Amino acid sequence: MHTIHIEKTARVADKYDVVVCGGGPAGFIAAVAAARLGASTALIERYGFLGGMATAGLIAPLSVFTYNGEKVIGGLPWDFVERLVGMGGGLVEEPLGNIAFDPELYKLCVQRMVQEAGVKVFAHSYISGCRQEGNEITHVIMENKSGTEALEGRMFVDCTGDADLAHMAGVPMQPQNGEPLQPASLIFVLSGVDTDSPLISQAMHHNRQGVNCHCLPIREALLARQQELGLPEFGGPWFCTLLHDGTVAVNMTRVAADACDNRNFAAAEMHLREDAFRMAQILKEHFPEFRHSYISATAVQAGPRETRRILGAHTITAAEYLNAVRYEDSVSRGAHPIDIHVANGPSQGCHFLEKPAYVPYRALYAHNFPNLLVGGRCISADRQAFASLRVQASCMGTGQAAGVAAAQCVQSGKTVLQADTAMLMATLRQWGAVI
């Protein structure tokens, strides 16, 4: 492969106190948090809607907000849940606190929250680079129908899921140590399902703590006949209500994929789409609950479980996570099981926590990068701790912390390494975070 040299001029579209990259669960919460503290805030999103893996990936439910009967993720994330429920677009699955949702109302709810907070959204925009002075980021570069544009900022928050901005800025990443990445899945929606049947009505509600909520009777039947039926590699299956009778989201497909490798991920998604239609047909032909079902939607993109994570000022270890070590700078929590899927084969490691774990502020930034924070799947954690923290409620919690910290650093004129963690934690508690 050879390379060519290209010089481009980017129009500086505007200047902001805080620029958030990625409008998924971590990103939209981070943007709202920063804006509510008075920071002028921009949010860059690759799609024409917000919500990330909830809306583009159809990954349901949002988990986990409560554990052992107590709230784990509070503040702005819970404000969002209550608002979504009030719109008729969310259902709190007690007692575990997973949130079933309608993806279209989720999009609308997020849009309203972001706009009301005064966040400027740059949709249909794909970040392609950044400008730096030393390790300090001055601009993020984005591509859209208006051409190549730049946003100037004082603080930047990477909530891309894949640590795209951090990677472009030269932040070191967690070593992979030769371990294969967890597989990607393409969620598909089946309509015409008998959701009143005892089997599906129980399986589509994920409300049992300490239980893997896959549909065990269908799983066992499929495993027993996988070769005979020509069934591709699969996980679960997990069926999730989308709050409409006769409709479920199906989390079942899986394939080894690297979402940070363009060719690999594109090929994987085509593979997964073929698998989705094959799986839907098998369910239709062999299980009465699906006799009249059909695919009414597939996700805009496959959901990657694992990609890049920064090597931060502190890396959360499995031992710390499992022992619920409470750090002096704890800013968020995690309560999902340590959930590691195998790319080739149906197996899954699922270790349930005894107590909710903690996330320190130091896992949200890297040394020597003074104005960059991360939230969501980008945070600094080892593979085992990350396998719990990668889920959406936890991503919202770290996004909230990153957004608050970014705004406070702007106001104080401090770097992310110098942030007043006592003030950060006090603000998070005032908003209702459980830290």
TORKE-588150 format. One record per residue (C-alpha): x, y, z; residue in three letters. Coordinates in nm, 2 decimals. Layout:
X, Y, Z, Ala
...
% end
This chain:
0.00, 0.00, 0.00, Met
0.13, 0.34, -0.09, His
0.03, 0.68, 0.05, Thr
-0.04, 1.03, -0.09, Ile
-0.01, 1.36, 0.08, His
-0.31, 1.58, 0.09, Ile
-0.34, 1.93, 0.23, Glu
-0.69, 2.06, 0.32, Lys
-0.82, 2.38, 0.46, Thr
-1.09, 2.35, 0.73, Ala
-1.34, 2.63, 0.79, Arg
-1.36, 2.70, 1.17, Val
-1.74, 2.67, 1.21, Ala
-1.74, 2.81, 1.57, Asp
-1.57, 2.81, 1.91, Lys
-1.70, 2.64, 2.23, Tyr
-1.60, 2.59, 2.58, Asp
-1.67, 2.22, 2.56, Val
-1.68, 2.00, 2.24, Val
-1.83, 1.65, 2.29, Val
-1.76, 1.39, 2.02, Cys
-2.03, 1.12, 1.99, Gly
-2.40, 1.16, 2.07, Gly
-2.46, 0.81, 2.23, Gly
-2.55, 0.74, 2.59, Pro
-2.23, 0.89, 2.73, Ala
-2.21, 1.17, 2.48, Gly
-2.55, 1.33, 2.50, Phe
-2.54, 1.31, 2.89, Ile
-2.19, 1.47, 2.89, Ala
-2.31, 1.75, 2.66, Ala
-2.62, 1.83, 2.87, Val
-2.42, 1.82, 3.19, Ala
-2.16, 2.07, 3.05, Ala
-2.43, 2.30, 2.91, Ala
-2.63, 2.30, 3.23, Arg
-2.32, 2.43, 3.42, Leu
-2.31, 2.72, 3.18, Gly
-2.04, 2.60, 2.93, Ala
-2.10, 2.67, 2.57, Ser
-2.12, 2.32, 2.43, Thr
-2.11, 2.15, 2.09, Ala
-2.20, 1.79, 2.02, Leu
-2.07, 1.61, 1.71, Ile
-2.27, 1.31, 1.59, Glu
-2.21, 1.09, 1.29, Arg
-2.58, 1.01, 1.24, Tyr
-2.88, 1.24, 1.20, Gly
-3.02, 1.14, 1.54, Phe
-2.88, 1.09, 1.89, Leu
-2.88, 0.79, 2.12, Gly
-2.59, 0.59, 1.98, Gly
-2.62, 0.21, 2.04, Met
-2.97, 0.25, 2.19, Ala
-3.11, 0.40, 1.87, Thr
-2.86, 0.32, 1.59, Ala
-2.78, -0.02, 1.74, Gly
-3.13, -0.11, 1.89, Leu
-2.95, -0.25, 2.19, Ile
-3.20, -0.30, 2.46, Ala
-3.26, -0.28, 2.75, Pro
-3.06, 0.00, 2.91, Leu
-2.88, -0.17, 3.20, Ser
-2.82, -0.15, 3.50, Val
-2.97, 0.14, 3.71, Phe
-3.04, -0.04, 4.04, Thr
-2.88, -0.33, 4.22, Tyr
-2.96, -0.50, 4.55, Asn
-3.26, -0.28, 4.57, Gly
-3.07, 0.05, 4.55, Glu
-3.01, 0.30, 4.28, Lys
-2.66, 0.28, 4.12, Val
-2.68, 0.54, 3.84, Ile
-2.85, 0.86, 3.92, Gly
-2.85, 1.23, 3.83, Gly
-2.90, 1.33, 3.47, Leu
-2.92, 0.97, 3.34, Pro
-3.21, 0.90, 3.57, Trp
-3.37, 1.23, 3.48, Asp
-3.36, 1.11, 3.12, Phe
-3.52, 0.78, 3.22, Val
-3.80, 0.95, 3.41, Glu
-3.87, 1.18, 3.12, Arg
-3.87, 0.89, 2.87, Leu
-4.11, 0.70, 3.09, Val
-4.33, 1.01, 3.11, Gly
-4.34, 1.02, 2.73, Met
-4.46, 0.66, 2.71, Gly
-4.12, 0.56, 2.57, Gly
-3.97, 0.38, 2.86, Gly
-4.05, 0.10, 3.11, Leu
-3.85, 0.05, 3.43, Val
-3.80, -0.32, 3.48, Glu
-3.82, -0.36, 3.85, Glu
-3.64, -0.46, 4.07, Pro
-3.32, -0.47, 3.86, Leu
-3.37, -0.13, 3.70, Gly
-3.31, -0.22, 3.34, Asn
-3.50, 0.02, 3.11, Ile
-3.70, -0.11, 2.82, Ala
-3.76, 0.16, 2.56, Phe
-3.92, 0.26, 2.23, Asp
-3.62, 0.37, 2.01, Pro
-3.81, 0.64, 1.82, Glu
-3.93, 0.81, 2.14, Leu
-3.58, 0.77, 2.28, Tyr
-3.45, 0.97, 1.99, Lys
-3.71, 1.24, 2.05, Leu
-3.65, 1.26, 2.42, Cys
-3.27, 1.30, 2.38, Val
-3.31, 1.56, 2.11, Gln
-3.54, 1.77, 2.34, Arg
-3.30, 1.74, 2.64, Met
-3.00, 1.85, 2.44, Val
-3.18, 2.14, 2.27, Gln
-3.33, 2.26, 2.59, Glu
-2.99, 2.26, 2.75, Ala
-2.86, 2.49, 2.47, Gly
-2.62, 2.24, 2.32, Val
-2.54, 2.30, 1.95, Lys
-2.56, 1.97, 1.76, Val
-2.35, 1.91, 1.45, Phe
-2.53, 1.60, 1.31, Ala
-2.42, 1.40, 1.00, His
-2.07, 1.49, 1.09, Ser
-1.78, 1.24, 1.11, Tyr
-1.47, 1.34, 1.30, Ile
-1.15, 1.29, 1.09, Ser
-0.88, 1.45, 1.29, Gly
-0.77, 1.71, 1.54, Cys
-0.53, 2.00, 1.56, Arg
-0.29, 2.02, 1.86, Gln
-0.04, 2.24, 2.02, Glu
0.18, 1.98, 2.19, Gly
-0.07, 1.74, 2.35, Asn
-0.34, 2.01, 2.40, Glu
-0.62, 1.98, 2.15, Ile
-0.72, 2.31, 1.99, Thr
-0.96, 2.20, 1.72, His
-1.15, 1.88, 1.62, Val
-1.18, 1.83, 1.25, Ile
-1.51, 1.69, 1.10, Met
-1.64, 1.60, 0.76, Glu
-2.00, 1.67, 0.65, Asn
-2.20, 1.80, 0.35, Lys
-2.07, 2.15, 0.41, Ser
-1.71, 2.02, 0.36, Gly
-1.42, 1.99, 0.60, Thr
-1.49, 2.19, 0.91, Glu
-1.33, 2.25, 1.25, Ala
-1.46, 2.33, 1.59, Leu
-1.24, 2.52, 1.83, Glu
-1.27, 2.42, 2.19, Gly
-1.12, 2.47, 2.54, Arg
-1.21, 2.12, 2.66, Met
-1.29, 1.81, 2.46, Phe
-1.48, 1.50, 2.56, Val
-1.44, 1.17, 2.36, Asp
-1.76, 0.97, 2.38, Cys
-1.72, 0.80, 2.05, Thr
-1.72, 0.45, 2.20, Gly
-1.41, 0.36, 2.00, Asp
-1.19, 0.64, 2.15, Ala
-1.16, 0.79, 1.81, Asp
-1.06, 1.14, 1.92, Leu
-0.82, 1.01, 2.18, Ala
-0.66, 0.78, 1.93, His
-0.62, 1.07, 1.68, Met
-0.46, 1.28, 1.95, Ala
-0.20, 1.02, 2.03, Gly
-0.34, 0.90, 2.36, Val
-0.19, 0.55, 2.45, Pro
-0.45, 0.27, 2.45, Met
-0.49, -0.04, 2.67, Gln
-0.29, -0.34, 2.54, Pro
-0.49, -0.61, 2.38, Gln
-0.24, -0.88, 2.50, Asn
-0.33, -1.11, 2.21, Gly
-0.68, -1.17, 2.33, Glu
-0.95, -1.18, 2.06, Pro
-1.21, -0.90, 2.08, Leu
-1.56, -0.98, 2.19, Gln
-1.79, -1.03, 1.89, Pro
-2.02, -0.77, 1.73, Ala
-2.39, -0.83, 1.70, Ser
-2.66, -0.69, 1.47, Leu
-2.99, -0.65, 1.65, Ile
-3.30, -0.72, 1.44, Phe
-3.66, -0.64, 1.52, Val
-3.93, -0.91, 1.47, Leu
-4.29, -0.81, 1.44, Ser
-4.59, -1.04, 1.44, Gly
-4.45, -1.23, 1.74, Val
-4.69, -1.38, 2.00, Asp
-4.57, -1.16, 2.28, Thr
-4.87, -1.28, 2.50, Asp
-4.73, -1.63, 2.51, Ser
-4.58, -1.74, 2.84, Pro
-4.24, -1.81, 2.69, Leu
-4.20, -1.47, 2.52, Ile
-4.38, -1.25, 2.78, Ser
-4.13, -1.37, 3.04, Gln
-3.82, -1.37, 2.82, Ala
-3.86, -1.02, 2.69, Met
-3.86, -0.85, 3.03, His
-3.51, -0.84, 3.18, His
-3.60, -0.80, 3.55, Asn
-3.42, -1.07, 3.74, Arg
-3.10, -1.00, 3.93, Gln
-2.84, -1.26, 3.92, Gly
-3.00, -1.43, 3.62, Val
-2.89, -1.43, 3.25, Asn
-3.21, -1.33, 3.08, Cys
-3.16, -1.52, 2.76, His
-3.45, -1.74, 2.66, Cys
-3.32, -2.07, 2.78, Leu
-3.58, -2.31, 2.63, Pro
-3.52, -2.17, 2.28, Ile
-3.14, -2.17, 2.33, Arg
-3.13, -2.53, 2.43, Glu
-3.35, -2.63, 2.14, Ala
-3.13, -2.44, 1.89, Leu
-2.81, -2.58, 2.03, Leu
-2.94, -2.93, 2.00, Ala
-3.02, -2.88, 1.63, Arg
-2.77, -2.62, 1.53, Gln
-2.59, -2.82, 1.26, Gln
-2.91, -2.98, 1.14, Glu
-3.08, -2.64, 1.09, Leu
-2.78, -2.47, 0.94, Gly
-2.79, -2.22, 1.22, Leu
-2.50, -1.97, 1.22, Pro
-2.30, -1.89, 1.53, Glu
-2.53, -1.73, 1.78, Phe
-2.56, -1.60, 2.14, Gly
-2.85, -1.59, 2.37, Gly
-3.10, -1.55, 2.23, Pro
-3.21, -1.24, 2.42, Trp
-3.56, -1.10, 2.33, Phe
-3.63, -0.75, 2.44, Cys
-3.96, -0.56, 2.45, Thr
-3.98, -0.24, 2.25, Leu
-4.31, -0.15, 2.43, Leu
-4.53, -0.25, 2.14, His
-4.74, -0.57, 2.13, Asp
-4.61, -0.83, 1.88, Gly
-4.27, -0.67, 1.85, Thr
-3.93, -0.77, 2.01, Val
-3.57, -0.68, 1.95, Ala
-3.36, -0.99, 1.90, Val
-3.00, -1.00, 2.02, Asn
-2.87, -1.33, 1.87, Met
-2.62, -1.27, 1.59, Thr
-2.25, -1.27, 1.65, Arg
-1.93, -1.26, 1.46, Val
-1.57, -1.18, 1.53, Ala
-1.51, -0.82, 1.42, Ala
-1.30, -0.51, 1.47, Asp
-1.51, -0.20, 1.45, Ala
-1.19, 0.01, 1.42, Cys
-1.10, -0.17, 1.10, Asp
-1.31, -0.03, 0.81, Asn
-1.29, -0.33, 0.58, Arg
-1.33, -0.59, 0.85, Asn
-1.63, -0.42, 1.01, Phe
-1.81, -0.36, 0.68, Ala
-1.77, -0.73, 0.59, Ala
-1.88, -0.84, 0.93, Ala
-2.20, -0.63, 0.91, Glu
-2.29, -0.79, 0.58, Met
-2.22, -1.13, 0.73, His
-2.44, -1.04, 1.03, Leu
-2.73, -0.92, 0.81, Arg
-2.74, -1.25, 0.63, Glu
-2.73, -1.43, 0.96, Asp
-3.02, -1.22, 1.10, Ala
-3.25, -1.32, 0.81, Phe
-3.15, -1.69, 0.84, Arg
-3.21, -1.68, 1.22, Met
-3.55, -1.51, 1.18, Ala
-3.66, -1.78, 0.93, Gln
-3.55, -2.06, 1.17, Ile
-3.74, -1.90, 1.46, Leu
-4.05, -1.87, 1.23, Lys
-4.04, -2.23, 1.11, Glu
-3.96, -2.40, 1.44, His
-4.12, -2.21, 1.72, Phe
-4.50, -2.14, 1.74, Pro
-4.45, -1.80, 1.91, Glu
-4.28, -1.68, 1.59, Phe
-4.51, -1.84, 1.33, Arg
-4.64, -1.51, 1.19, His
-4.32, -1.31, 1.26, Ser
-4.11, -1.11, 1.01, Tyr
-3.81, -0.87, 1.02, Ile
-3.95, -0.52, 1.04, Ser
-3.61, -0.35, 1.11, Ala
-3.24, -0.42, 1.14, Thr
-3.01, -0.19, 1.33, Ala
-2.84, 0.10, 1.15, Val
-2.51, -0.05, 1.25, Gln
-2.38, -0.36, 1.43, Ala
-2.30, -0.31, 1.80, Gly
-1.93, -0.37, 1.89, Pro
-1.88, -0.50, 2.24, Arg
-1.51, -0.41, 2.26, Glu
-1.27, -0.18, 2.08, Thr
-1.02, 0.08, 2.20, Arg
-0.99, 0.21, 2.56, Arg
-0.75, 0.47, 2.68, Ile
-0.45, 0.39, 2.91, Leu
-0.56, 0.64, 3.17, Gly
-0.41, 0.79, 3.48, Ala
-0.57, 0.49, 3.66, His
-0.68, 0.17, 3.50, Thr
-0.97, 0.00, 3.68, Ile
-0.87, -0.36, 3.75, Thr
-1.09, -0.67, 3.78, Ala
-0.98, -0.71, 4.14, Ala
-1.08, -0.35, 4.22, Glu
-1.40, -0.39, 4.04, Tyr
-1.51, -0.72, 4.19, Leu
-1.42, -0.60, 4.54, Asn
-1.61, -0.27, 4.49, Ala
-1.31, -0.06, 4.58, Val
-1.43, 0.29, 4.66, Arg
-1.18, 0.55, 4.53, Tyr
-1.12, 0.89, 4.69, Glu
-1.23, 1.03, 4.35, Asp
-1.52, 0.80, 4.27, Ser
-1.75, 0.96, 4.02, Val
-1.97, 0.68, 3.88, Ser
-2.07, 0.32, 3.94, Arg
-2.12, -0.01, 3.76, Gly
-2.35, -0.31, 3.84, Ala
-2.38, -0.51, 3.52, His
-2.22, -0.86, 3.54, Pro
-1.87, -0.90, 3.39, Ile
-2.00, -1.03, 3.06, Asp
-1.74, -1.16, 2.81, Ile
-1.88, -1.32, 2.49, His
-1.68, -1.56, 2.28, Val
-1.66, -1.47, 1.91, Ala
-1.66, -1.83, 1.78, Asn
-1.91, -2.05, 1.96, Gly
-2.22, -1.99, 2.18, Pro
-2.04, -1.96, 2.51, Ser
-2.04, -1.65, 2.73, Gln
-1.87, -1.58, 3.06, Gly
-2.11, -1.40, 3.30, Cys
-1.99, -1.32, 3.65, His
-2.25, -1.14, 3.86, Phe
-2.13, -0.88, 4.11, Leu
-2.19, -0.90, 4.49, Glu
-2.19, -0.52, 4.52, Lys
-2.20, -0.24, 4.27, Pro
-1.85, -0.12, 4.17, Ala
-1.70, 0.23, 4.14, Tyr
-1.53, 0.43, 3.87, Val
-1.26, 0.69, 3.96, Pro
-1.23, 1.02, 3.79, Tyr
-0.87, 0.93, 3.71, Arg
-1.00, 0.66, 3.46, Ala
-1.15, 0.94, 3.25, Leu
-0.82, 1.11, 3.14, Tyr
-0.46, 1.02, 3.04, Ala
-0.15, 1.18, 3.17, His
0.00, 1.46, 2.95, Asn
-0.33, 1.54, 2.77, Phe
-0.45, 1.85, 2.96, Pro
-0.79, 1.92, 2.80, Asn
-0.92, 1.58, 2.70, Leu
-1.17, 1.36, 2.89, Leu
-1.34, 1.04, 2.79, Val
-1.67, 0.89, 2.88, Gly
-1.85, 0.56, 2.80, Gly
-1.67, 0.27, 2.64, Arg
-1.35, 0.47, 2.61, Cys
-1.26, 0.48, 2.98, Ile
-0.95, 0.32, 3.13, Ser
-1.03, -0.03, 3.25, Ala
-0.88, -0.37, 3.21, Asp
-1.07, -0.62, 3.00, Arg
-1.26, -0.78, 3.28, Gln
-1.38, -0.46, 3.44, Ala
-1.46, -0.31, 3.10, Phe
-1.68, -0.61, 3.03, Ala
-1.92, -0.48, 3.29, Ser
-1.87, -0.10, 3.24, Leu
-1.94, -0.11, 2.86, Arg
-2.32, -0.11, 2.91, Val
-2.54, 0.19, 2.86, Gln
-2.63, 0.30, 3.22, Ala
-2.26, 0.29, 3.32, Ser
-2.17, 0.48, 3.00, Cys
-2.43, 0.75, 3.10, Met
-2.27, 0.77, 3.45, Gly
-1.92, 0.83, 3.32, Thr
-2.05, 1.07, 3.05, Gly
-2.21, 1.27, 3.33, Gln
-1.89, 1.29, 3.52, Ala
-1.69, 1.39, 3.22, Ala
-1.93, 1.66, 3.12, Gly
-1.94, 1.81, 3.47, Val
-1.56, 1.80, 3.49, Ala
-1.51, 1.96, 3.15, Ala
-1.73, 2.25, 3.24, Ala
-1.57, 2.30, 3.58, Gln
-1.22, 2.29, 3.43, Cys
-1.33, 2.57, 3.18, Val
-1.46, 2.78, 3.46, Gln
-1.16, 2.73, 3.68, Ser
-0.90, 2.75, 3.41, Gly
-0.75, 2.42, 3.52, Lys
-0.64, 2.12, 3.32, Thr
-0.82, 1.79, 3.36, Val
-0.53, 1.67, 3.57, Leu
-0.57, 1.97, 3.81, Gln
-0.95, 1.94, 3.84, Ala
-1.11, 2.00, 4.18, Asp
-1.24, 1.65, 4.24, Thr
-1.41, 1.75, 4.56, Ala
-1.62, 2.01, 4.38, Met
-1.68, 1.76, 4.10, Leu
-1.81, 1.50, 4.34, Met
-2.02, 1.75, 4.53, Ala
-2.19, 1.86, 4.21, Thr
-2.26, 1.50, 4.10, Leu
-2.41, 1.42, 4.44, Arg
-2.62, 1.74, 4.43, Gln
-2.76, 1.62, 4.09, Trp
-2.84, 1.28, 4.24, Gly
-2.54, 1.07, 4.14, Ala
-2.47, 0.77, 4.37, Val
-2.10, 0.78, 4.42, Ile
% end
